[in-house]
């Protein structure tokens, strides 16, 4: 007896198990991975973007520091407040 499905390809394994596309940890920087049929989707952690969440957002581009300086860090940014001191002579 010959099977009509001999050359039929699926995304399942030899024993019809579903393939876990997240098993190889494709999502970076603490992102959550969801396996979707023949693909995966990453839900990025705050501060990261891109298909695998590997791109660091440069938060300082939006000028969040009105009264200080902004320093971009991995996945975030730091504000440094600048104070001006005036010294009066007697």
Biopython code that builds the backbone (N, CA, C, O; Angstrom):
import numpy as np
from Bio.PDB.StructureBuilder import StructureBuilder

atoms = [
    (1, "UNK", "N", (0.844, -1.169, 0.000)),
    (1, "UNK", "CA", (0.000, 0.000, 0.000)),
    (1, "UNK", "C", (0.892, 1.236, 0.000)),
    (1, "UNK", "O", (1.846, 1.314, 0.774)),
    (2, "UNK", "N", (0.592, 2.186, -0.851)),
    (2, "UNK", "CA", (1.374, 3.403, -0.980)),
    (2, "UNK", "C", (0.639, 4.554, -0.314)),
    (2, "UNK", "O", (-0.576, 4.689, -0.463)),
    (3, "UNK", "N", (1.363, 5.376, 0.414)),
    (3, "UNK", "CA", (0.756, 6.528, 1.077)),
    (3, "UNK", "C", (0.698, 7.708, 0.121)),
    (3, "UNK", "O", (1.687, 8.030, -0.537)),
    (4, "UNK", "N", (-0.440, 8.343, 0.047)),
    (4, "UNK", "CA", (-0.599, 9.518, -0.807)),
    (4, "UNK", "C", (0.072, 10.735, -0.188)),
    (4, "UNK", "O", (0.273, 11.739, -0.871)),
    (5, "UNK", "N", (0.416, 10.667, 1.073)),
    (5, "UNK", "CA", (1.018, 11.806, 1.768)),
    (5, "UNK", "C", (2.526, 11.658, 1.937)),
    (5, "UNK", "O", (3.110, 12.335, 2.784)),
    (6, "UNK", "N", (3.154, 10.820, 1.178)),
    (6, "UNK", "CA", (4.580, 10.538, 1.346)),
    (6, "UNK", "C", (5.454, 11.778, 1.205)),
    (6, "UNK", "O", (6.460, 11.893, 1.905)),
    (7, "UNK", "N", (5.106, 12.699, 0.333)),
    (7, "UNK", "CA", (5.925, 13.896, 0.110)),
    (7, "UNK", "C", (5.316, 15.154, 0.718)),
    (7, "UNK", "O", (5.688, 16.266, 0.345)),
    (8, "UNK", "N", (4.399, 14.987, 1.635)),
    (8, "UNK", "CA", (3.745, 16.131, 2.258)),
    (8, "UNK", "C", (4.623, 16.657, 3.390)),
    (8, "UNK", "O", (5.006, 15.906, 4.287)),
    (9, "UNK", "N", (4.939, 17.947, 3.344)),
    (9, "UNK", "CA", (5.810, 18.551, 4.363)),
    (9, "UNK", "C", (4.993, 19.399, 5.324)),
    (9, "UNK", "O", (4.086, 20.123, 4.913)),
    (10, "UNK", "N", (5.320, 19.304, 6.596)),
    (10, "UNK", "CA", (4.680, 20.138, 7.614)),
    (10, "UNK", "C", (5.752, 20.718, 8.521)),
    (10, "UNK", "O", (6.932, 20.387, 8.399)),
    (11, "UNK", "N", (5.335, 21.576, 9.419)),
    (11, "UNK", "CA", (6.247, 22.153, 10.404)),
    (11, "UNK", "C", (6.328, 21.273, 11.649)),
    (11, "UNK", "O", (6.965, 21.653, 12.631)),
    (12, "UNK", "N", (5.699, 20.119, 11.619)),
    (12, "UNK", "CA", (5.736, 19.199, 12.753)),
    (12, "UNK", "C", (6.899, 18.233, 12.589)),
    (12, "UNK", "O", (7.427, 18.058, 11.491)),
    (13, "UNK", "N", (7.280, 17.626, 13.665)),
    (13, "UNK", "CA", (8.375, 16.668, 13.628)),
    (13, "UNK", "C", (7.929, 15.326, 13.064)),
    (13, "UNK", "O", (6.802, 15.182, 12.592)),
    (14, "UNK", "N", (8.814, 14.361, 13.117)),
    (14, "UNK", "CA", (8.571, 13.028, 12.562)),
    (14, "UNK", "C", (7.350, 12.363, 13.191)),
    (14, "UNK", "O", (6.642, 11.607, 12.526)),
    (15, "UNK", "N", (7.104, 12.640, 14.461)),
    (15, "UNK", "CA", (5.982, 12.027, 15.173)),
    (15, "UNK", "C", (4.862, 13.041, 15.417)),
    (15, "UNK", "O", (4.121, 12.938, 16.395)),
    (16, "UNK", "N", (4.748, 14.013, 14.524)),
    (16, "UNK", "CA", (3.701, 15.048, 14.554)),
    (16, "UNK", "C", (3.805, 15.993, 15.747)),
    (16, "UNK", "O", (2.833, 16.677, 16.070)),
    (17, "UNK", "N", (4.951, 16.047, 16.404)),
    (17, "UNK", "CA", (5.121, 17.006, 17.493)),
    (17, "UNK", "C", (5.363, 18.393, 16.882)),
    (17, "UNK", "O", (5.993, 18.521, 15.833)),
    (18, "UNK", "N", (4.859, 19.410, 17.549)),
    (18, "UNK", "CA", (5.037, 20.776, 17.067)),
    (18, "UNK", "C", (6.454, 21.249, 17.349)),
    (18, "UNK", "O", (7.044, 20.915, 18.376)),
    (19, "UNK", "N", (6.980, 22.018, 16.434)),
    (19, "UNK", "CA", (8.330, 22.551, 16.599)),
    (19, "UNK", "C", (8.276, 23.788, 17.491)),
    (19, "UNK", "O", (7.440, 24.668, 17.284)),
    (20, "UNK", "N", (9.152, 23.856, 18.471)),
    (20, "UNK", "CA", (9.237, 25.019, 19.354)),
    (20, "UNK", "C", (10.287, 25.971, 18.791)),
    (20, "UNK", "O", (11.488, 25.754, 18.949)),
    (21, "UNK", "N", (9.816, 27.026, 18.134)),
    (21, "UNK", "CA", (10.735, 27.988, 17.520)),
    (21, "UNK", "C", (11.440, 28.859, 18.558)),
    (21, "UNK", "O", (12.370, 29.591, 18.220)),
    (22, "UNK", "N", (11.012, 28.787, 19.802)),
    (22, "UNK", "CA", (11.654, 29.558, 20.867)),
    (22, "UNK", "C", (12.765, 28.771, 21.561)),
    (22, "UNK", "O", (13.490, 29.326, 22.387)),
    (23, "UNK", "N", (12.904, 27.497, 21.238)),
    (23, "UNK", "CA", (13.890, 26.641, 21.908)),
    (23, "UNK", "C", (15.318, 27.147, 21.738)),
    (23, "UNK", "O", (16.154, 26.938, 22.618)),
    (24, "UNK", "N", (15.608, 27.807, 20.624)),
    (24, "UNK", "CA", (16.967, 28.317, 20.379)),
    (24, "UNK", "C", (17.188, 29.698, 20.997)),
    (24, "UNK", "O", (18.235, 30.310, 20.784)),
    (25, "UNK", "N", (16.211, 30.193, 21.760)),
    (25, "UNK", "CA", (16.285, 31.511, 22.410)),
    (25, "UNK", "C", (16.597, 32.632, 21.421)),
    (25, "UNK", "O", (17.607, 33.320, 21.573)),
    (26, "UNK", "N", (15.743, 32.829, 20.403)),
    (26, "UNK", "CA", (16.013, 33.862, 19.400)),
    (26, "UNK", "C", (15.805, 35.285, 19.912)),
    (26, "UNK", "O", (16.348, 36.231, 19.342)),
    (27, "UNK", "N", (15.026, 35.446, 20.977)),
    (27, "UNK", "CA", (14.735, 36.780, 21.517)),
    (27, "UNK", "C", (15.828, 37.185, 22.500)),
    (27, "UNK", "O", (16.249, 36.383, 23.334)),
    (28, "UNK", "N", (16.276, 38.410, 22.402)),
    (28, "UNK", "CA", (17.398, 38.909, 23.201)),
    (28, "UNK", "C", (16.932, 39.853, 24.311)),
    (28, "UNK", "O", (15.777, 40.279, 24.348)),
    (29, "UNK", "N", (17.850, 40.159, 25.197)),
    (29, "UNK", "CA", (17.677, 41.176, 26.241)),
    (29, "UNK", "C", (16.444, 40.960, 27.117)),
    (29, "UNK", "O", (15.728, 41.912, 27.428)),
    (30, "UNK", "N", (16.195, 39.714, 27.512)),
    (30, "UNK", "CA", (15.108, 39.409, 28.439)),
    (30, "UNK", "C", (13.722, 39.424, 27.826)),
    (30, "UNK", "O", (12.730, 39.470, 28.553)),
    (31, "UNK", "N", (13.631, 39.387, 26.496)),
    (31, "UNK", "CA", (12.328, 39.414, 25.827)),
    (31, "UNK", "C", (11.613, 38.076, 25.986)),
    (31, "UNK", "O", (12.247, 37.035, 26.159)),
    (32, "UNK", "N", (10.274, 38.120, 25.924)),
    (32, "UNK", "CA", (9.463, 36.907, 25.965)),
    (32, "UNK", "C", (9.249, 36.402, 24.545)),
    (32, "UNK", "O", (8.954, 37.187, 23.645)),
    (33, "UNK", "N", (9.395, 35.102, 24.339)),
    (33, "UNK", "CA", (9.241, 34.482, 23.026)),
    (33, "UNK", "C", (7.962, 33.653, 22.994)),
    (33, "UNK", "O", (7.667, 32.908, 23.928)),
    (34, "UNK", "N", (7.204, 33.794, 21.899)),
    (34, "UNK", "CA", (6.013, 32.988, 21.668)),
    (34, "UNK", "C", (6.180, 32.249, 20.353)),
    (34, "UNK", "O", (6.401, 32.876, 19.317)),
    (35, "UNK", "N", (6.079, 30.924, 20.377)),
    (35, "UNK", "CA", (6.190, 30.109, 19.168)),
    (35, "UNK", "C", (4.857, 30.162, 18.433)),
    (35, "UNK", "O", (3.806, 29.900, 19.019)),
    (36, "UNK", "N", (4.905, 30.505, 17.145)),
    (36, "UNK", "CA", (3.699, 30.654, 16.327)),
    (36, "UNK", "C", (3.792, 29.754, 15.100)),
    (36, "UNK", "O", (4.446, 30.127, 14.126)),
    (37, "UNK", "N", (3.180, 28.620, 15.114)),
    (37, "UNK", "CA", (3.161, 27.741, 13.943)),
    (37, "UNK", "C", (4.534, 27.525, 13.341)),
    (37, "UNK", "O", (5.305, 26.698, 13.827)),
    (38, "UNK", "N", (4.851, 28.275, 12.270)),
    (38, "UNK", "CA", (6.151, 28.115, 11.613)),
    (38, "UNK", "C", (7.084, 29.287, 11.882)),
    (38, "UNK", "O", (8.034, 29.504, 11.129)),
    (39, "UNK", "N", (6.828, 30.042, 12.942)),
    (39, "UNK", "CA", (7.642, 31.217, 13.253)),
    (39, "UNK", "C", (7.623, 31.470, 14.762)),
    (39, "UNK", "O", (7.221, 30.606, 15.542)),
    (40, "UNK", "N", (8.059, 32.656, 15.156)),
    (40, "UNK", "CA", (8.024, 33.068, 16.557)),
    (40, "UNK", "C", (7.845, 34.580, 16.613)),
    (40, "UNK", "O", (8.040, 35.278, 15.618)),
    (41, "UNK", "N", (7.470, 35.078, 17.789)),
    (41, "UNK", "CA", (7.319, 36.519, 17.997)),
    (41, "UNK", "C", (7.943, 36.869, 19.332)),
    (41, "UNK", "O", (7.732, 36.186, 20.334)),
    (42, "UNK", "N", (8.718, 37.947, 19.330)),
    (42, "UNK", "CA", (9.357, 38.418, 20.559)),
    (42, "UNK", "C", (8.593, 39.614, 21.115)),
    (42, "UNK", "O", (8.231, 40.526, 20.372)),
    (43, "UNK", "N", (8.348, 39.610, 22.425)),
    (43, "UNK", "CA", (7.783, 40.772, 23.114)),
    (43, "UNK", "C", (8.938, 41.397, 23.877)),
    (43, "UNK", "O", (9.416, 40.851, 24.872)),
    (44, "UNK", "N", (9.377, 42.555, 23.390)),
    (44, "UNK", "CA", (10.584, 43.193, 23.919)),
    (44, "UNK", "C", (10.398, 43.745, 25.326)),
    (44, "UNK", "O", (9.314, 44.194, 25.699)),
    (45, "UNK", "N", (11.469, 43.701, 26.089)),
    (45, "UNK", "CA", (11.532, 44.359, 27.390)),
    (45, "UNK", "C", (11.643, 45.860, 27.144)),
    (45, "UNK", "O", (12.081, 46.279, 26.073)),
    (46, "UNK", "N", (11.249, 46.678, 28.129)),
    (46, "UNK", "CA", (11.392, 48.125, 27.955)),
    (46, "UNK", "C", (12.834, 48.496, 27.618)),
    (46, "UNK", "O", (13.776, 47.978, 28.217)),
    (47, "UNK", "N", (12.993, 49.399, 26.652)),
    (47, "UNK", "CA", (14.319, 49.869, 26.262)),
    (47, "UNK", "C", (14.895, 49.179, 25.042)),
    (47, "UNK", "O", (15.986, 49.528, 24.592)),
    (48, "UNK", "N", (14.162, 48.181, 24.484)),
    (48, "UNK", "CA", (14.663, 47.444, 23.325)),
    (48, "UNK", "C", (13.592, 47.329, 22.248)),
    (48, "UNK", "O", (12.398, 47.306, 22.545)),
    (49, "UNK", "N", (14.033, 47.258, 20.987)),
    (49, "UNK", "CA", (13.134, 47.114, 19.847)),
    (49, "UNK", "C", (13.749, 46.148, 18.834)),
    (49, "UNK", "O", (14.879, 45.688, 19.003)),
    (50, "UNK", "N", (12.995, 45.852, 17.791)),
    (50, "UNK", "CA", (13.468, 45.007, 16.697)),
    (50, "UNK", "C", (12.841, 43.631, 16.742)),
    (50, "UNK", "O", (12.249, 43.245, 17.750)),
    (51, "UNK", "N", (12.969, 42.881, 15.645)),
    (51, "UNK", "CA", (12.352, 41.556, 15.567)),
    (51, "UNK", "C", (12.820, 40.595, 16.659)),
    (51, "UNK", "O", (12.044, 39.760, 17.124)),
    (52, "UNK", "N", (14.085, 40.707, 17.073)),
    (52, "UNK", "CA", (14.602, 39.851, 18.147)),
    (52, "UNK", "C", (14.961, 40.663, 19.393)),
    (52, "UNK", "O", (15.636, 40.161, 20.292)),
    (53, "UNK", "N", (14.510, 41.916, 19.445)),
    (53, "UNK", "CA", (14.740, 42.805, 20.593)),
    (53, "UNK", "C", (16.226, 43.045, 20.851)),
    (53, "UNK", "O", (16.637, 43.229, 21.997)),
    (54, "UNK", "N", (17.014, 43.045, 19.809)),
    (54, "UNK", "CA", (18.460, 43.221, 19.967)),
    (54, "UNK", "C", (18.896, 44.675, 19.830)),
    (54, "UNK", "O", (20.058, 44.998, 20.075)),
    (55, "UNK", "N", (17.970, 45.558, 19.438)),
    (55, "UNK", "CA", (18.328, 46.964, 19.242)),
    (55, "UNK", "C", (17.996, 47.781, 20.490)),
    (55, "UNK", "O", (16.856, 47.786, 20.955)),
    (56, "UNK", "N", (18.994, 48.463, 21.021)),
    (56, "UNK", "CA", (18.828, 49.323, 22.192)),
    (56, "UNK", "C", (18.205, 50.639, 21.743)),
    (56, "UNK", "O", (18.710, 51.280, 20.821)),
    (57, "UNK", "N", (17.116, 51.048, 22.383)),
    (57, "UNK", "CA", (16.503, 52.345, 22.083)),
    (57, "UNK", "C", (17.405, 53.431, 22.657)),
    (57, "UNK", "O", (17.843, 53.337, 23.804)),
    (58, "UNK", "N", (17.681, 54.458, 21.865)),
    (58, "UNK", "CA", (18.480, 55.588, 22.341)),
    (58, "UNK", "C", (17.490, 56.612, 22.912)),
    (58, "UNK", "O", (17.001, 57.494, 22.206)),
    (59, "UNK", "N", (17.214, 56.466, 24.205)),
    (59, "UNK", "CA", (16.210, 57.303, 24.862)),
    (59, "UNK", "C", (16.575, 58.778, 24.856)),
    (59, "UNK", "O", (15.689, 59.632, 24.896)),
    (60, "UNK", "N", (17.852, 59.091, 24.808)),
    (60, "UNK", "CA", (18.283, 60.489, 24.872)),
    (60, "UNK", "C", (17.885, 61.283, 23.625)),
    (60, "UNK", "O", (17.892, 62.513, 23.657)),
    (61, "UNK", "N", (17.542, 60.608, 22.540)),
    (61, "UNK", "CA", (17.109, 61.325, 21.324)),
    (61, "UNK", "C", (15.848, 62.135, 21.571)),
    (61, "UNK", "O", (15.642, 63.164, 20.928)),
    (62, "UNK", "N", (15.002, 61.691, 22.488)),
    (62, "UNK", "CA", (13.756, 62.405, 22.773)),
    (62, "UNK", "C", (13.953, 63.533, 23.779)),
    (62, "UNK", "O", (12.977, 64.153, 24.204)),
    (63, "UNK", "N", (15.187, 63.809, 24.165)),
    (63, "UNK", "CA", (15.542, 64.885, 25.102)),
    (63, "UNK", "C", (14.729, 64.822, 26.398)),
    (63, "UNK", "O", (14.022, 65.779, 26.714)),
    (64, "UNK", "N", (14.812, 63.717, 27.162)),
    (64, "UNK", "CA", (14.036, 63.604, 28.393)),
    (64, "UNK", "C", (14.595, 64.411, 29.568)),
    (64, "UNK", "O", (13.927, 64.552, 30.592)),
    (65, "UNK", "N", (15.798, 64.932, 29.429)),
    (65, "UNK", "CA", (16.442, 65.649, 30.534)),
    (65, "UNK", "C", (16.424, 67.149, 30.251)),
    (65, "UNK", "O", (17.272, 67.664, 29.521)),
    (66, "UNK", "N", (15.467, 67.831, 30.826)),
    (66, "UNK", "CA", (15.330, 69.269, 30.584)),
    (66, "UNK", "C", (16.409, 70.054, 31.322)),
    (66, "UNK", "O", (17.007, 70.968, 30.753)),
    (67, "UNK", "N", (16.662, 69.710, 32.572)),
    (67, "UNK", "CA", (17.621, 70.451, 33.397)),
    (67, "UNK", "C", (18.826, 69.584, 33.732)),
    (67, "UNK", "O", (19.169, 69.421, 34.903)),
    (68, "UNK", "N", (19.457, 69.039, 32.731)),
    (68, "UNK", "CA", (20.614, 68.188, 32.976)),
    (68, "UNK", "C", (21.089, 67.527, 31.705)),
    (68, "UNK", "O", (20.734, 67.942, 30.602)),
    (69, "UNK", "N", (21.886, 66.505, 31.865)),
    (69, "UNK", "CA", (22.418, 65.763, 30.718)),
    (69, "UNK", "C", (21.865, 64.353, 30.734)),
    (69, "UNK", "O", (21.574, 63.787, 31.788)),
    (70, "UNK", "N", (21.729, 63.803, 29.546)),
    (70, "UNK", "CA", (21.211, 62.452, 29.378)),
    (70, "UNK", "C", (22.338, 61.553, 28.894)),
    (70, "UNK", "O", (23.080, 61.915, 27.981)),
    (71, "UNK", "N", (22.467, 60.383, 29.506)),
    (71, "UNK", "CA", (23.460, 59.397, 29.100)),
    (71, "UNK", "C", (22.741, 58.082, 28.797)),
    (71, "UNK", "O", (22.116, 57.487, 29.675)),
    (72, "UNK", "N", (22.838, 57.641, 27.549)),
    (72, "UNK", "CA", (22.203, 56.384, 27.164)),
    (72, "UNK", "C", (22.957, 55.215, 27.798)),
    (72, "UNK", "O", (24.188, 55.183, 27.789)),
    (73, "UNK", "N", (22.212, 54.260, 28.345)),
    (73, "UNK", "CA", (22.792, 53.039, 28.894)),
    (73, "UNK", "C", (22.126, 51.851, 28.197)),
    (73, "UNK", "O", (21.175, 52.040, 27.440)),
    (74, "UNK", "N", (22.601, 50.653, 28.437)),
    (74, "UNK", "CA", (22.045, 49.454, 27.805)),
    (74, "UNK", "C", (20.620, 49.221, 28.301)),
    (74, "UNK", "O", (20.417, 48.786, 29.434)),
    (75, "UNK", "N", (19.636, 49.511, 27.450)),
    (75, "UNK", "CA", (18.239, 49.294, 27.793)),
    (75, "UNK", "C", (17.578, 50.408, 28.570)),
    (75, "UNK", "O", (16.413, 50.282, 28.947)),
    (76, "UNK", "N", (18.284, 51.496, 28.824)),
    (76, "UNK", "CA", (17.718, 52.592, 29.604)),
    (76, "UNK", "C", (18.534, 53.863, 29.380)),
    (76, "UNK", "O", (19.234, 53.992, 28.376)),
    (77, "UNK", "N", (18.438, 54.788, 30.315)),
    (77, "UNK", "CA", (19.247, 56.003, 30.283)),
    (77, "UNK", "C", (19.385, 56.546, 31.697)),
    (77, "UNK", "O", (18.633, 56.173, 32.597)),
    (78, "UNK", "N", (20.347, 57.423, 31.876)),
    (78, "UNK", "CA", (20.556, 58.066, 33.178)),
    (78, "UNK", "C", (20.521, 59.569, 32.993)),
    (78, "UNK", "O", (21.008, 60.108, 31.999)),
    (79, "UNK", "N", (19.929, 60.235, 33.980)),
    (79, "UNK", "CA", (19.900, 61.697, 33.992)),
    (79, "UNK", "C", (20.920, 62.192, 35.003)),
    (79, "UNK", "O", (21.037, 61.655, 36.104)),
    (80, "UNK", "N", (21.647, 63.212, 34.616)),
    (80, "UNK", "CA", (22.560, 63.874, 35.536)),
    (80, "UNK", "C", (22.110, 65.325, 35.616)),
    (80, "UNK", "O", (22.142, 66.055, 34.625)),
    (81, "UNK", "N", (21.695, 65.727, 36.795)),
    (81, "UNK", "CA", (21.227, 67.095, 37.012)),
    (81, "UNK", "C", (22.435, 67.996, 37.211)),
    (81, "UNK", "O", (23.328, 67.695, 38.004)),
    (82, "UNK", "N", (22.451, 69.094, 36.489)),
    (82, "UNK", "CA", (23.547, 70.056, 36.606)),
    (82, "UNK", "C", (23.083, 71.231, 37.458)),
    (82, "UNK", "O", (22.038, 71.827, 37.197)),
    (83, "UNK", "N", (23.860, 71.552, 38.464)),
    (83, "UNK", "CA", (23.549, 72.678, 39.337)),
    (83, "UNK", "C", (24.561, 73.781, 39.089)),
    (83, "UNK", "O", (25.755, 73.523, 38.936)),
    (84, "UNK", "N", (24.080, 74.987, 39.053)),
    (84, "UNK", "CA", (24.975, 76.130, 38.887)),
    (84, "UNK", "C", (25.140, 76.800, 40.250)),
    (84, "UNK", "O", (24.155, 77.119, 40.917)),
    (85, "UNK", "N", (26.371, 77.006, 40.648)),
    (85, "UNK", "CA", (26.657, 77.682, 41.910)),
    (85, "UNK", "C", (27.203, 79.065, 41.602)),
    (85, "UNK", "O", (28.111, 79.221, 40.785)),
    (86, "UNK", "N", (26.656, 80.033, 42.244)),
    (86, "UNK", "CA", (27.216, 81.374, 42.080)),
    (86, "UNK", "C", (27.858, 81.774, 43.402)),
    (86, "UNK", "O", (27.252, 81.661, 44.467)),
    (87, "UNK", "N", (29.057, 82.227, 43.312)),
    (87, "UNK", "CA", (29.805, 82.630, 44.506)),
    (87, "UNK", "C", (29.852, 84.147, 44.517)),
    (87, "UNK", "O", (30.321, 84.790, 43.578)),
    (88, "UNK", "N", (29.352, 84.687, 45.605)),
    (88, "UNK", "CA", (29.344, 86.149, 45.730)),
    (88, "UNK", "C", (30.558, 86.578, 46.533)),
    (88, "UNK", "O", (30.860, 85.998, 47.576)),
    (89, "UNK", "N", (31.247, 87.588, 46.048)),
    (89, "UNK", "CA", (32.379, 88.140, 46.791)),
    (89, "UNK", "C", (31.863, 89.193, 47.752)),
    (89, "UNK", "O", (30.964, 89.962, 47.412)),
    (90, "UNK", "N", (32.433, 89.231, 48.964)),
    (90, "UNK", "CA", (31.983, 90.238, 49.940)),
    (90, "UNK", "C", (32.407, 91.632, 49.552)),
    (90, "UNK", "O", (32.108, 92.589, 50.266)),
]
sb = StructureBuilder()
sb.init_structure("model")
sb.init_model(0)
sb.init_chain("A")
sb.init_seg("    ")
for serial, (resi, resn, name, xyz) in enumerate(atoms, 1):
    if name == "N":
        sb.init_residue(resn, " ", resi, " ")
    sb.init_atom(name, np.array(xyz, "f"), 0.0, 1.0, " ", f" {name:<3s}", serial, name[0])
structure = sb.get_structure()
